[in-house]
Amino acid sequence: MLIGSAVHSLDTKGRVVIPAKYRDDLGSIVFAFRSVDGCIRLYSYEQFQKVLSKLRESDVTQLSLRRKISGSAEQLSIDGQGRILLPELLRKKVGITEKIRMVGMIDWVELWNEDCYDDDDTMTAEEEKQAMAALGMS
């Protein structure tokens, strides 16, 4: 299960270590693309196939989303030291230069510029209560 968070540094070659707690679920090949949220999303092969399936089923109004996801997607290999090489274009698009906050999102992992990541500004306490109630978690 892809949960929790971690902070790692980008090395001079553009590589970052994927924490061991994520590697088992992600596998040795991951798929990365730029998210509309301003981060990079990492998916296992299986989860990425689900994303592609949803994109294939989308109607014409979703073409720009299809273009954004498929156009920025990269297949990456996790090396023997547990690192991936993040393509420079993806890093630039989301502003990753040094420290990366990795956030497990159950089905994928988000990679954020550590200076831009803020988990407290996404919803108010009331919105959080309503969302939890809608999920039957209140």
N, C-alpha and C positions, 0 to 999 in steps of 0.2 A: 504494500500500500504506500502510495506516494504522499506522505504527510510530513509536517514539521518544516523547519527552515535551517539554513546554514549560510555562512559567508565564506567565500573563497576568493583568492586573488587570481587575476589573469596574469599569466607569465608573459615574458617578452615576445614569445612566438604566437600569442593569442590563444593559448590553451588554458583550460580550467579543469580542476579535478571535480569529478562528479562524486558526491559522497557515497560511501558504500551502502548506506541505507536506501539509496535510490537505484543503484546499479542492478540489483537483482530484478527489480520490477521493470526497469527500462530495457535490459538486455544489452548486447554488445553493439548493436546498431540503433541509433536514435534518429529521429527526424525533428528538425528545428525549423521554425518559421517565426516571422515578426507578427506579434499580436496587435490587435487594434488598441489594446490597453497600454502599449508602450514598453513591452517586454518581449523577450524571446520565449516561446513555448517549446518544450522538449517532450516528444511522445515516443513511446515504444512503437515497434513495427505494428503490432496489433491495434493499438489505440489510433495510430495515424491512419490505418486502413479504414477505421470507423469515421474519422474526419473526412477522408476522401469520399467515402460512400455518401455521406450527408451532402457534400458539395456536388456530387454527381446528380443527386436527386433534387437539388435546388432549382428554382425557376430562374427565368431570365433576369429578374430584378436583383438577383444575388451575384451577377457576373463580376462586379467590382470586388466583392469579397472573395470569390473564387480566384480572381486574378491576384489579389493581394496575398492570399495564402499559398496558392500553388506557385506563384511567381517568386516568392521569397523562400520557399521550402528548400532545405538542404538535408541530404542524408549524411550522417556523421558516424564515425566509428569510435568507440571507447577503446583506448589503447591499454597496454599491459599495466600502466600505472593508474588507470582509472580516469584518464583525461580525454577531453574532446577538444578539437581545434575549432574554435568559433570563427566562422568566416568574417572577414573584416567588414564587409558590407552590412551584415546583420548587426555586428557590434556598433557600427556607426549609426545605423538607423535608430537604435534604442539608447545610444549614449553610453554604452559600456566601455570603460577605459581601464579600470583597475580592479576595484572591489565589486564582487557580484553577490547579490542576495539571491539565494535559491529558495523557492517556496514550493512545497509539495501541494498539489491541488487535486489529490486523490487519483485522477486519471492522467495527469501530466505534471511537469515541473516548469515553473516560471523562473526565468533568469532576469533579474533587474539590476540596473545600476544602483549600487548600495545607497548612493546619495539621493536618489530619486524615490526610493521605495519608502512608503509610509502606509502601514497597515491600519492606522487609526483614522484616516480621513475618508474612507470609502463609504461608510454609512453611519448615520446617527444612531444613538442608543435605541431610539424608538423604532427606527427602520430595522435594526438588528433584532429587536424583540418581535416585530411583526414577521420578519422572515423566518425566525425560529419557530414561531407559532404556526406559520403556514406549513412547516415541515413536521409539525407535531413534536417539537423539541422544547416546548415551553413548560 
